Amino acid sequence: MNAVLLGVMALGGGLAGWWGWHRATKTVYRRAVYRIDPPPGRARHEYERSICRRRKVMRMVVTFLYTLTGALGGIVILMVIASQHR
């Protein structure tokens, strides 16, 4: 693999991954404005903890998808630049 290609993929993936992590983190610890009733048989604290845990997993998924998109975007940018220099 070419060093320039690897560098652009790492840079694009890193920047997009950081942005995805930042956007997805906003919702992790957000509480509802009104009081949410937990399902029957569950304590409120346990229910809120499970919601937070689910949002943390989604944060990882969103970060991975943003990173993948950023790396692919870097490849597309290099292809566009290469096609203009022919």
C-alpha positions as CSV (number, residue, x, y, z in Angstrom):
1,M,0.0,0.0,0.0
2,N,1.3,3.4,-0.9
3,A,2.4,5.6,2.0
4,V,0.4,8.6,0.8
5,L,-2.7,6.5,0.5
6,L,-2.2,5.1,4.0
7,G,-1.6,8.6,5.4
8,V,-4.7,10.1,3.8
9,M,-6.8,7.2,4.9
10,A,-5.5,7.5,8.5
11,L,-6.0,11.3,8.5
12,G,-9.5,11.1,7.0
13,G,-10.5,8.2,9.3
14,G,-9.0,9.9,12.4
15,L,-10.8,13.2,11.8
16,A,-14.1,11.6,10.9
17,G,-13.8,9.2,13.8
18,W,-13.2,12.0,16.3
19,W,-16.2,13.9,14.9
20,G,-18.4,10.8,15.2
21,W,-17.2,10.2,18.8
22,H,-17.9,13.8,19.6
23,R,-21.4,13.8,18.1
24,A,-22.4,10.5,19.6
25,T,-21.1,11.4,23.1
26,K,-23.6,14.2,23.4
27,T,-26.5,11.8,23.8
28,V,-24.8,9.3,26.2
29,Y,-25.4,11.1,29.5
30,R,-28.4,13.1,28.5
31,R,-31.4,12.8,30.8
32,A,-35.0,13.1,29.9
33,V,-36.7,16.4,30.8
34,Y,-39.6,14.5,32.3
35,R,-39.4,11.5,34.6
36,I,-39.4,8.2,32.7
37,D,-41.2,5.3,34.2
38,P,-39.1,2.2,34.1
39,P,-40.6,-1.1,33.0
40,P,-42.4,-3.1,35.7
41,G,-39.9,-5.0,37.9
42,R,-37.0,-2.8,37.3
43,A,-35.6,0.0,39.5
44,R,-35.3,3.5,38.0
45,H,-31.5,3.6,38.5
46,E,-31.0,0.2,36.9
47,Y,-33.2,1.2,33.9
48,E,-31.3,4.5,33.4
49,R,-28.0,2.7,33.6
50,S,-29.1,0.3,30.9
51,I,-30.1,3.2,28.7
52,C,-26.7,4.7,29.2
53,R,-24.9,1.4,28.4
54,R,-26.9,1.0,25.2
55,R,-26.0,4.6,24.2
56,K,-22.3,3.8,24.8
57,V,-22.5,0.8,22.5
58,M,-24.1,2.9,19.9
59,R,-21.4,5.5,20.3
60,M,-18.8,2.9,19.4
61,V,-20.9,1.8,16.3
62,V,-21.3,5.4,15.2
63,T,-17.6,6.1,15.7
64,F,-16.6,3.0,13.6
65,L,-19.0,4.0,10.8
66,Y,-17.7,7.6,10.8
67,T,-14.1,6.3,10.7
68,L,-14.8,4.0,7.8
69,T,-16.6,6.7,5.9
70,G,-13.7,9.1,6.5
71,A,-11.1,6.6,5.2
72,L,-13.2,5.9,2.1
73,G,-13.7,9.6,1.6
74,G,-9.9,10.0,1.6
75,I,-9.6,7.4,-1.1
76,V,-12.2,9.1,-3.2
77,I,-10.4,12.5,-2.8
78,L,-7.1,10.9,-4.0
79,M,-8.9,9.3,-6.9
80,V,-10.4,12.7,-7.9
81,I,-7.0,14.4,-7.6
82,A,-5.4,11.6,-9.6
83,S,-8.0,11.7,-12.4
84,Q,-7.4,15.5,-12.8
85,H,-3.7,15.1,-13.3
86,R,-3.9,12.6,-16.3
